[in-house]
Amino acid sequence: MSGAGDATDLPEPAALAIMAAIARKSVDSMAEKTVTAKQQEVQRIVDALAKAIAQHRLPPGMRLIEAQIVESLQANRNHVQVALQRLAMQKIVTIEPNRGALVAQPSAQEARDVFAARRAVERAIVEAITPAIMQQHAERIAAQMARERAATSSSDRRAIVRELSEFHRMLGEICGNAVLRDILDNLMVRSSLIVALYQRNDVPSCASDEHQQVLDALAAGQREQAVALMIEHLDELEGQLALHQEQNVEVNLREALAEL
């Protein structure tokens, strides 16, 4: 005899309806997991390409050949296409008819606009960071500054670009505002394209001692001073750009993605 509440105790139409509902729920659950897995895979590809661009592995104007990305990242071609479309929406990649996807080449005016946006966003980020937040993240901040000093004392340009950029991302992450963090992440990748195109080779892209001054002001609760130092720092970065010049560099896509 079936237990109480068993679907077999119900009239046949009702039992069939319950079993159908259970089956649909199971299918829906499997579909949800599949979508989540796809989204995670697309994000993995987006992150890998954005990281390669931010670290100057992939220069502005470089063609992003889908087959090579599939091979290098061990990815599904459909997922790669979705990832490239997402990067195009973020102005990090451009997709052109008959040419496919290319790393974006910001214009001089876009470069100015990006730095204007960074001044607004990073002002808000610095204003949100209190001495308590600095204390809470003291270990992470110290580790970041140690990596910066190690990078800037070396001749590894990619390491220098990575660590000096990571300082700004770190502030975005610890400020506690996820919207500001996400906006800054996009601006930082676009800034890396601008630096690759327009920065003069005779000057560093960012100065670690200027970062330390900002941190010292934040730790002391001197928020207005920290904001002023950050704005001055960003003004200096923009001033290092030769916005009338462009560079053409040949890079192998497979090699650029190999270490990610």
Sequence and secondary structure as in RCSB ss.txt:
>XXXX:A:sequence
MSGAGDATDLPEPAALAIMAAIARKSVDSMAEKTVTAKQQEVQRIVDALAKAIAQHRLPPGMRLIEAQIVESLQA
NRNHVQVALQRLAMQKIVTIEPNRGALVAQPSAQEARDVFAARRAVERAIVEAITPAIMQQHAERIAAQMARERA
ATSSSDRRAIVRELSEFHRMLGEICGNAVLRDILDNLMVRSSLIVALYQRNDVPSCASDEHQQVLDALAAGQREQ
AVALMIEHLDELEGQLALHQEQNVEVNLREALAEL
>XXXX:A:secstr
   TT GGGS HHHHHHHHHHHHHHHHHHHHHHHHHHHHHHHHHHHHHHHHHHHTTSS TT EE HHHHHHHHT 
 HHHHHHHHHHHHHTTSEEEETTTEEEE    HHHHHHHHHHHHHHHHHHHHH  HHHHHHTHHHHHHHHHHHHH
HHTSS HHHHHHHHHHHHHHHHHHTS HHHHHHHHHHHHHHHHHHHHHB TTS S  HHHHHHHHHHHHTT HHH
HHHHHHHHHHHHHHTB TT        HHHHHTT 
